[in-house]
Amino acid sequence: MKVRIKFSKYSSMIFIGHLDMMRYFQKAIRRAELDITYSTGFSPHQIMSFAAPLGVGMYSNGEYMDIGMDSVTDAEDIKERLQTQMVEGVDILSVTILPETAGNAMASVAAARYTVRFREGYEPDFELFDHLEEYYRQETLPAVKQTKKNTVEFDLKQAIYELSWDKEKQEIYMLVNASSSGNVKPGFIMEHIYHYLGQEPSEFAFVITREDTYTEDADGNLIPLDQITACLLYTSDAADDLL
C-alpha cells in the first residue's frame, strides 16, 4: 500500500541535506513502529521516495515523501505516530493513503510554488520591485543553464507560470516548472532578474520558501501532491460515466 506524507522543513533543519533527511525519516519510521515495506535481497531497505528534494538552506511548507506499507491503520494515526518522532524543524502536515494506481511522487512533480524574501542586510538597494512588471511582460526571457554535460540555452519565460510580488512586504511569489525535464530553481530566476537590471546578487541575499509542490490532473490543471487521491477518484468516476 502506498502512503504519501506531506511535511514542512524549517529552523535549523533547513541545513540538513537530502540524504541525511532520508536517514532521519528511516529512523523516525522505525521508532513510530509503522509497518513499512522493505525491499528484498541481501540488503533490505525501506521503500521510500521523495518528490523534488529540497536544496540545503531552503524552507518548505510543502515537501512530500512516498512510502510503501504492508498494513495501515488510518491516515490520522500514521500522522500522529510520525509527528511524535519529529524534532523541531520538521512537522508532519498530512498523510494520504494512495490507490495502487497512483504514480510515484518524484515522477509526478510538475511545478512548485515559492516565496522569496530578502535576508536582513541584503535588501536590494535599487528599485527592483518597480521593474518586475517590465521584466515579466517580455515575450521571451533568454537564459543559459549549465548542466552536467553541456550548456543549454532556453526561454526562461516558458518555465515561469506565475510571477507576482508585494513591494510593501518585500516578497516575490513564483510558480515554476519543477518537472525532471524542465526544472528551474527560484534562485536562478532571481539571479536572472538581477542581471536583467544590471545588478549582481549576493549568494546569501535570498530566503526561499517552497510553499507547495504540484502535479497535473487529467485536464492538465496543477494540483498539490496531497490532493492526488481526489483527482484519481474524479478521473475514475468520469471514466465510469463514459461507459
JOJO-V556596 format. One record per helix or strand of 3 or more residues. SS is the DSSP state (H for helix, E for strand). FROM is the first residue (numbers start at 0). LEN is the number of residues. If there is no record, write none. Layout:
ss=SS from=FROM len=LEN
ss=SS from=FROM len=LEN
//
This chain:
ss=E from=1 len=8
ss=H from=10 len=5
ss=H from=17 len=14
ss=E from=47 len=4
ss=E from=58 len=11
ss=H from=74 len=9
ss=E from=89 len=9
ss=H from=104 len=4
ss=E from=110 len=8
ss=H from=128 len=8
ss=E from=141 len=5
ss=E from=150 len=5
ss=H from=155 len=4
ss=E from=159 len=7
ss=E from=170 len=7
ss=H from=185 len=11
ss=E from=205 len=11
ss=E from=221 len=3
ss=H from=224 len=18
//
